[in-house]
Amino acid sequence: MDNLDRARLLLADHPVVDGHNDLPWALREQVGYDLDARDIATDQTGALHTDIPRLRAGGVGAQFWSVYVATRLAGDDAVSATLEQIDVVGELLARHPADLRRALTADDMERARAEGRIASLMGAEGGHSINNSLGTLRSLYALGVRYMTLTHNDNTDWADSATDAPGVGGLSQFGREVVREMNRIGMLVDLSHVAATTMRDALATSVAPVIFSHSSARAVCDHPRNVPDDVLRMLAANGGVAMATFVPKFVLPEAVEWTLAADRNMREHGLHHLDTTPTAMRVHADFEAAHPRPLATVATIADHLGHMREIAGIDHIGIGGDYDGTAFLPAGLEDVSGYPNLIAELLSRGWSDADLAKLTWQNAVRVLRDAEAVSRELSASRGPSHATIEALDGPAR
């Protein structure tokens, strides 16, 4: 039996929990949530990275659907758009009950696996989605959101992003209160996209395990979106999980300069560099034809996972592909059907079945279960926080 066959057998028992997929935003941007126009029950190759047949082929057993909204949406507009994102996830679940199962807890994830359905969870990508309101944070949790990424590409008023100029120096006092309240309600703190200072502040504050829903190793590719080794060591002590992403400009050093040029080309065409509409993808394709891009491969991702395992330990790593949130992907991982190729590569490097079961399924389920346990303990000793950013951080500057 070759390694690809072995990988598929392993994934049948221990399917992938993927930490981050931007299908809801792609549906919003491409078709205004017209789910007939992008029916994920059928092959959507060429339009989307994600559909149910390819999720099945990829051995995906649980998906955190990102309910991301762009940071150009601020205040109540960001909150409303996040609610619309949550709404479309609900529509997907209602349309595809034989394949997708809503999951709110670790036990729900296990039940979905036993039923042969894909556990569907949600993660809010960016603290701007709560508009500086702990009540809004709790409302998102009540609607099913089980992690929140503290920032996206831009700072919030209370947390610094990896790709923005320093604002508050990590987490502000209100930012720390956000982390504490997330611990209390059982929402995972997601540290992808945040500055290293924010990572360290959050790990110093959180009493529950945290996650990186889609970040790789900075020692392998020196990009601010990746996790430094000292933070990986802190993560192991915290009990959290770092889920390696597949985005070439974050994982392949040679791709960084090329991506900067491709992003400039997008802007010159009046498009946002994160746009994945068919028009934008044609612009990308034309640029790539004239300027061949450095190719990440399955081996590139395996290199990151190997380093993350070495520093943080096998119990603290996972997978977060960022499908439908990026224009380019590694060879062999072009869409959600590619996970067996990654597992086969890791098998060829000597990873055991037990190691791989932790990577694909067990670590992610465990981290949510641990957050739930912390929530029960904290909720028994204190009620909801009604702190405001003005009270903790002072008047807006």
Backbone torsions as a table, in degrees:
resi	resn	phi	psi	omega
1	MET	NA	129.6	-179.0
2	ASP	-82.8	172.6	-174.0
3	ASN	-66.3	-30.4	178.6
4	LEU	-68.1	-40.6	175.5
5	ASP	-64.5	-41.9	177.5
6	ARG	-60.9	-40.5	-179.8
7	ALA	-62.1	-43.3	-179.1
8	ARG	-66.0	-38.0	176.9
9	LEU	-64.5	-42.6	179.4
10	LEU	-63.3	-41.9	-178.5
11	LEU	-69.3	-23.1	175.0
12	ALA	-64.4	-32.6	178.8
13	ASP	-93.5	-36.8	-176.1
14	HIS	-128.9	76.1	-174.7
15	PRO	-68.1	168.2	-179.1
16	VAL	-74.4	131.6	161.0
17	VAL	-97.8	110.9	179.3
18	ASP	-96.4	131.0	-171.9
19	GLY	-80.3	-11.9	-172.7
20	HIS	-163.0	118.3	175.3
21	ASN	-140.1	128.7	-174.0
22	ASP	-95.8	25.6	178.6
23	LEU	-51.7	-44.1	-179.1
24	PRO	-57.4	-41.0	179.5
25	TRP	-69.0	-38.3	177.2
26	ALA	-61.5	-39.9	178.0
27	LEU	-65.7	-37.2	177.3
28	ARG	-65.8	-48.1	-174.8
29	GLU	-72.7	-38.6	-173.7
30	GLN	-81.8	-43.6	-170.3
31	VAL	-134.4	14.2	178.7
32	GLY	56.9	36.7	178.7
33	TYR	70.4	19.5	174.5
34	ASP	-78.4	97.2	-172.6
35	LEU	-76.0	-12.8	171.2
36	ASP	-74.1	-33.1	-179.9
37	ALA	-73.6	-23.0	176.3
38	ARG	-133.0	72.1	-176.4
39	ASP	-79.2	105.2	-174.3
40	ILE	-74.8	-0.2	170.8
41	ALA	-72.9	-15.2	-179.9
42	THR	-118.9	163.2	-177.2
43	ASP	-63.1	121.8	-179.3
44	GLN	-109.9	24.3	178.3
45	THR	-55.0	133.6	-178.0
46	GLY	98.0	-22.7	177.3
47	ALA	-113.0	-40.1	-176.3
48	LEU	-135.7	157.8	171.1
49	HIS	-84.2	-12.3	-165.9
50	THR	-128.2	131.0	165.5
51	ASP	-156.8	169.2	-174.2
52	ILE	-65.0	-44.0	178.5
53	PRO	-57.9	-39.6	-179.3
54	ARG	-77.5	-30.8	171.2
55	LEU	-60.0	-42.8	178.7
56	ARG	-64.1	-45.5	-179.8
57	ALA	-63.4	-30.8	-179.3
58	GLY	-82.2	-5.6	-179.8
59	GLY	72.6	34.6	178.9
60	VAL	-85.0	127.0	179.6
61	GLY	-111.0	-16.0	177.8
62	ALA	-154.7	140.6	-179.8
63	GLN	-134.1	126.9	166.2
64	PHE	-84.6	107.3	175.9
65	TRP	-79.5	123.8	179.1
66	SER	-75.4	127.7	173.1
67	VAL	-101.2	45.6	178.6
68	TYR	-58.2	143.0	164.1
69	VAL	-132.8	146.4	-176.3
70	ALA	-64.3	148.5	-179.2
71	THR	-72.8	-8.2	171.6
72	ARG	-67.8	-17.8	172.8
73	LEU	-90.7	123.3	-175.2
74	ALA	-129.2	164.4	175.3
75	GLY	59.1	-139.6	-178.1
76	ASP	-65.8	-25.5	176.3
77	ASP	-62.8	-39.3	177.7
78	ALA	-66.1	-41.1	179.4
79	VAL	-62.8	-47.3	-179.2
80	SER	-60.6	-43.2	-179.6
81	ALA	-65.5	-36.6	176.7
82	THR	-63.2	-40.9	177.5
83	LEU	-62.7	-37.6	177.2
84	GLU	-65.4	-37.3	176.8
85	GLN	-64.5	-43.5	176.6
86	ILE	-60.7	-40.4	-179.1
87	ASP	-61.3	-42.8	-177.5
88	VAL	-70.1	-31.2	173.8
89	VAL	-61.5	-42.4	176.3
90	GLY	-60.0	-39.1	177.0
91	GLU	-63.2	-42.2	178.7
92	LEU	-60.9	-42.5	-179.9
93	LEU	-65.1	-39.4	-179.7
94	ALA	-68.5	-33.1	-178.7
95	ARG	-78.1	-24.1	-171.9
96	HIS	-130.4	55.2	-173.8
97	PRO	-67.3	-22.6	179.6
98	ALA	-74.3	-19.9	-175.6
99	ASP	-113.3	-32.4	-175.1
100	LEU	-116.6	137.2	178.7
101	ARG	-128.3	127.3	175.8
102	ARG	-60.2	134.7	178.2
103	ALA	-129.0	127.6	177.7
104	LEU	-114.6	-16.0	-175.6
105	THR	-137.9	168.0	174.9
106	ALA	-61.9	-38.2	177.3
107	ASP	-62.3	-38.7	176.3
108	ASP	-60.6	-38.5	178.2
109	MET	-61.7	-44.0	179.6
110	GLU	-66.4	-37.6	178.3
111	ARG	-65.0	-41.1	178.0
112	ALA	-60.7	-43.8	179.3
113	ARG	-60.3	-43.6	-179.9
114	ALA	-63.4	-31.5	-179.8
115	GLU	-84.7	-7.4	-177.1
116	GLY	75.7	24.1	177.6
117	ARG	-111.5	164.7	-178.8
118	ILE	-92.9	114.4	178.3
119	ALA	-63.4	129.4	-175.9
120	SER	-117.7	112.6	177.9
121	LEU	-114.7	171.9	179.8
122	MET	-129.5	145.7	173.4
123	GLY	-131.8	131.2	176.3
124	ALA	-86.1	127.3	-173.6
125	GLU	-104.1	87.5	176.7
126	GLY	125.0	125.1	-178.7
127	GLY	-66.0	-12.7	174.8
128	HIS	-62.7	-18.2	-179.8
129	SER	-66.3	-18.8	-179.9
130	ILE	-101.4	-3.8	175.7
131	ASN	50.2	46.8	175.2
132	ASN	57.9	33.7	-176.2
133	SER	-129.0	118.8	176.8
134	LEU	-69.6	-29.6	174.9
135	GLY	-63.7	-39.0	176.3
136	THR	-67.0	-39.2	174.8
137	LEU	-55.1	-49.0	-179.5
138	ARG	-64.7	-34.6	178.4
139	SER	-65.7	-39.9	176.7
140	LEU	-62.0	-40.5	177.4
141	TYR	-61.4	-43.9	-179.5
142	ALA	-61.8	-28.1	178.4
143	LEU	-85.1	-1.6	173.8
144	GLY	113.0	-0.8	179.9
145	VAL	-72.2	126.8	-174.2
146	ARG	-114.4	-3.7	163.4
147	TYR	-145.8	158.6	170.2
148	MET	-133.6	127.6	172.7
149	THR	-77.4	126.7	-169.2
150	LEU	-65.4	-32.1	173.0
151	THR	-139.0	167.6	163.2
152	HIS	-107.5	-133.9	-174.7
153	ASN	-76.7	-14.0	179.8
154	ASP	-118.6	153.4	176.6
155	ASN	-59.9	152.2	159.7
156	THR	-95.3	177.7	177.9
157	ASP	-65.2	-15.7	-170.8
158	TRP	-128.1	3.0	-178.8
159	ALA	-152.0	141.7	180.0
160	ASP	-91.1	137.5	177.0
161	SER	-90.5	155.5	177.3
162	ALA	-65.9	-24.1	-171.5
163	THR	-118.7	29.1	175.5
164	ASP	-133.5	164.1	176.0
165	ALA	-68.2	145.5	179.6
166	PRO	-53.7	136.2	180.0
167	GLY	-113.9	-65.6	-178.1
168	VAL	-107.5	2.6	177.3
169	GLY	81.8	26.0	-177.5
170	GLY	127.3	-113.5	172.9
171	LEU	-109.5	137.0	170.3
172	SER	-78.2	179.3	176.6
173	GLN	-61.6	-41.1	177.0
174	PHE	-65.5	-37.7	176.7
175	GLY	-59.0	-40.2	176.4
176	ARG	-65.2	-35.6	177.6
177	GLU	-67.6	-35.2	173.9
178	VAL	-58.8	-46.6	179.1
179	VAL	-60.9	-45.5	-179.9
180	ARG	-61.6	-40.2	-179.7
181	GLU	-71.2	-35.0	173.7
182	MET	-61.7	-42.0	174.8
183	ASN	-57.9	-44.0	-175.3
184	ARG	-65.6	-39.8	-176.7
185	ILE	-88.1	-12.6	178.8
186	GLY	94.1	18.0	176.6
187	MET	-90.7	128.3	-179.9
188	LEU	-67.0	135.9	174.1
189	VAL	-83.8	118.6	-179.3
190	ASP	-104.1	124.9	-175.0
191	LEU	-106.3	11.4	168.0
192	SER	-64.2	149.7	178.2
193	HIS	77.1	-13.3	-174.3
194	VAL	-90.5	158.3	176.0
195	ALA	-64.8	155.3	178.4
196	ALA	-58.7	-33.9	176.4
197	THR	-63.0	-39.2	177.9
198	THR	-68.2	-40.2	176.0
199	MET	-54.9	-49.5	-175.5
200	ARG	-67.4	-40.5	178.0
201	ASP	-63.4	-42.2	-178.8
202	ALA	-66.2	-41.5	178.8
203	LEU	-67.3	-31.6	176.4
204	ALA	-72.8	-22.4	-176.3
205	THR	-95.1	-39.6	-171.6
206	SER	-72.3	135.0	173.4
207	VAL	-102.0	0.4	174.9
208	ALA	-113.0	156.1	175.4
209	PRO	-59.8	144.1	177.4
210	VAL	-109.5	171.7	175.5
211	ILE	-131.2	160.3	159.4
212	PHE	-113.1	108.4	-171.9
213	SER	-73.6	-23.2	179.1
214	HIS	-163.5	78.7	179.0
215	SER	-146.7	146.7	-179.4
216	SER	-115.1	-161.8	-169.1
217	ALA	-95.3	123.8	-179.5
218	ARG	-68.3	-29.3	179.2
219	ALA	-66.7	-24.8	179.3
220	VAL	-89.4	-37.4	175.7
221	CYS	-140.3	113.1	-171.5
222	ASP	-78.7	78.7	177.6
223	HIS	-125.4	140.1	-176.2
224	PRO	-63.0	-15.8	177.0
225	ARG	-75.9	-10.1	-176.9
226	ASN	-96.6	171.9	-170.7
227	VAL	-100.8	122.6	176.2
228	PRO	-67.4	157.9	-177.8
229	ASP	-61.3	-38.7	-178.7
230	ASP	-63.7	-33.1	178.5
231	VAL	-73.2	-36.8	175.3
232	LEU	-60.5	-37.5	177.1
233	ARG	-67.8	-41.4	175.9
234	MET	-61.8	-38.1	-180.0
235	LEU	-61.6	-41.6	178.1
236	ALA	-60.8	-42.3	178.5
237	ALA	-66.1	-31.4	179.6
238	ASN	-76.7	-23.1	-177.3
239	GLY	91.6	8.1	-174.3
240	GLY	-83.9	-172.7	-176.2
241	VAL	-137.3	130.5	173.2
242	ALA	-103.5	123.6	-173.7
243	MET	-106.1	110.9	-173.9
244	ALA	-64.7	135.8	178.8
245	THR	-98.5	165.3	-174.9
246	PHE	-107.4	-0.5	-172.9
247	VAL	-63.8	116.4	-173.3
248	PRO	-54.9	-39.0	-176.8
249	LYS	-69.8	-10.1	175.4
250	PHE	-101.2	-17.5	-172.3
251	VAL	-115.0	-18.4	-176.1
252	LEU	-119.1	112.5	-177.0
253	PRO	-53.7	-37.9	-177.9
254	GLU	-66.9	-19.7	-177.0
255	ALA	-82.8	-14.2	-173.5
256	VAL	-63.3	-53.1	-178.5
257	GLU	-65.3	-40.0	178.2
258	TRP	-60.1	-41.0	-178.3
259	THR	-66.2	-38.4	177.3
260	LEU	-59.8	-40.8	178.4
261	ALA	-68.1	-40.4	178.5
262	ALA	-65.0	-37.6	177.9
263	ASP	-65.5	-40.5	176.5
264	ARG	-60.8	-40.8	179.1
265	ASN	-61.6	-40.8	178.1
266	MET	-60.8	-46.0	-178.7
267	ARG	-63.8	-36.8	178.3
268	GLU	-64.7	-23.1	176.2
269	HIS	-94.0	9.7	177.9
270	GLY	75.6	22.7	-177.1
271	LEU	-118.2	150.4	174.6
272	HIS	-74.4	144.8	-175.0
273	HIS	-69.1	-15.7	177.5
274	LEU	-96.1	3.4	-178.4
275	ASP	-65.9	129.6	178.5
276	THR	-121.2	21.6	175.0
277	THR	-67.8	160.9	179.1
278	PRO	-55.2	-38.0	177.9
279	THR	-61.3	-46.1	-180.0
280	ALA	-64.4	-39.1	-178.8
281	MET	-66.5	-31.1	175.3
282	ARG	-67.0	-38.8	176.4
283	VAL	-62.7	-44.3	176.3
284	HIS	-58.8	-45.7	-176.4
285	ALA	-63.3	-40.1	178.5
286	ASP	-64.1	-41.1	179.0
287	PHE	-64.6	-42.3	-178.2
288	GLU	-66.7	-35.2	178.3
289	ALA	-62.5	-36.2	-179.8
290	ALA	-83.9	-25.8	-175.9
291	HIS	-136.4	83.7	-176.2
292	PRO	-53.1	133.0	-175.5
293	ARG	-87.7	148.0	171.8
294	PRO	-62.3	135.2	-174.2
295	LEU	-100.0	120.2	165.0
296	ALA	-74.7	156.8	180.0
297	THR	-134.3	176.7	174.0
298	VAL	-56.9	-37.2	179.8
299	ALA	-63.2	-33.5	177.6
300	THR	-59.6	-45.9	-179.4
301	ILE	-68.2	-38.3	177.4
302	ALA	-61.8	-36.3	176.6
303	ASP	-61.1	-43.6	178.7
304	HIS	-63.6	-46.9	-179.3
305	LEU	-62.6	-37.5	177.9
306	GLY	-63.1	-42.0	178.6
307	HIS	-67.9	-43.9	-179.5
308	MET	-62.0	-38.7	176.4
309	ARG	-63.9	-42.4	-179.1
310	GLU	-61.7	-40.1	-174.7
311	ILE	-87.2	-47.2	-175.0
312	ALA	-92.3	-28.6	-177.3
313	GLY	104.4	155.2	-174.8
314	ILE	-62.6	-24.5	-178.3
315	ASP	-80.0	0.0	-169.8
316	HIS	-129.2	27.7	179.2
317	ILE	-131.4	155.4	178.9
318	GLY	-158.8	-159.9	-173.7
319	ILE	-132.5	132.9	175.1
320	GLY	-143.2	88.4	-165.8
321	GLY	-64.6	-33.0	-174.1
322	ASP	71.2	33.1	176.3
323	TYR	-63.6	146.4	-177.1
324	ASP	61.5	15.1	173.6
325	GLY	-123.2	8.1	-178.4
326	THR	-146.3	149.0	-178.7
327	ALA	-79.3	-29.7	-173.2
328	PHE	-124.3	151.7	-179.7
329	LEU	-143.8	161.0	-179.0
330	PRO	-67.6	153.7	172.3
331	ALA	-60.5	129.1	-177.0
332	GLY	93.7	-11.9	179.2
333	LEU	-129.9	39.1	-173.3
334	GLU	-69.5	-20.3	178.0
335	ASP	-156.2	-176.2	-171.5
336	VAL	-70.7	-5.1	175.5
337	SER	-81.2	-4.0	-170.4
338	GLY	-87.3	-6.5	-175.2
339	TYR	-55.5	-37.4	177.6
340	PRO	-57.9	-30.9	178.5
341	ASN	-64.9	-37.8	178.2
342	LEU	-68.7	-43.6	179.1
343	ILE	-63.5	-38.8	177.5
344	ALA	-62.9	-39.9	177.2
345	GLU	-62.4	-41.8	179.5
346	LEU	-68.6	-36.5	174.3
347	LEU	-60.4	-39.8	-179.6
348	SER	-66.6	-20.5	178.7
349	ARG	-94.0	5.7	174.1
350	GLY	94.6	8.7	176.1
351	TRP	-67.2	136.6	-179.4
352	SER	-82.5	164.3	175.0
353	ASP	-59.3	-38.5	179.9
354	ALA	-65.1	-40.8	176.4
355	ASP	-60.4	-46.3	-175.3
356	LEU	-69.2	-33.3	176.4
357	ALA	-63.3	-35.8	176.1
358	LYS	-67.5	-45.4	-179.0
359	LEU	-59.4	-47.3	-170.5
360	THR	-81.6	-42.4	-170.5
361	TRP	-124.9	-53.7	-163.4
362	GLN	-67.3	-39.8	-176.6
363	ASN	-64.3	-43.8	-178.1
364	ALA	-66.6	-41.2	178.2
365	VAL	-65.2	-41.7	-179.6
366	ARG	-62.9	-41.3	-176.4
367	VAL	-66.4	-37.2	176.4
368	LEU	-68.2	-40.2	178.3
369	ARG	-62.8	-40.0	179.0
370	ASP	-66.6	-39.0	177.1
371	ALA	-63.8	-36.9	177.1
372	GLU	-63.8	-40.1	179.4
373	ALA	-65.4	-42.1	177.2
374	VAL	-62.5	-40.6	179.7
375	SER	-60.9	-43.6	179.2
376	ARG	-60.1	-42.0	-178.9
377	GLU	-67.6	-46.4	-178.0
378	LEU	-68.8	-38.9	-178.5
379	SER	-66.3	-24.4	177.5
380	ALA	-75.0	-19.0	-175.0
381	SER	-110.3	-15.7	178.7
382	ARG	-154.0	152.6	-179.8
383	GLY	-92.8	-172.1	-178.1
384	PRO	-61.8	144.6	174.7
385	SER	-85.4	134.9	175.7
386	HIS	-115.4	24.4	177.7
387	ALA	-63.0	149.8	176.5
388	THR	-115.9	159.3	178.4
389	ILE	-66.0	-33.7	178.8
390	GLU	-65.5	-39.8	-178.7
391	ALA	-68.7	-37.3	-174.8
392	LEU	-91.0	-35.7	-174.2
393	ASP	-109.6	-8.3	-178.5
394	GLY	88.2	176.5	-179.3
395	PRO	-58.3	149.2	178.9
396	ALA	-58.6	137.9	179.9
397	ARG	-90.3	NA	NA
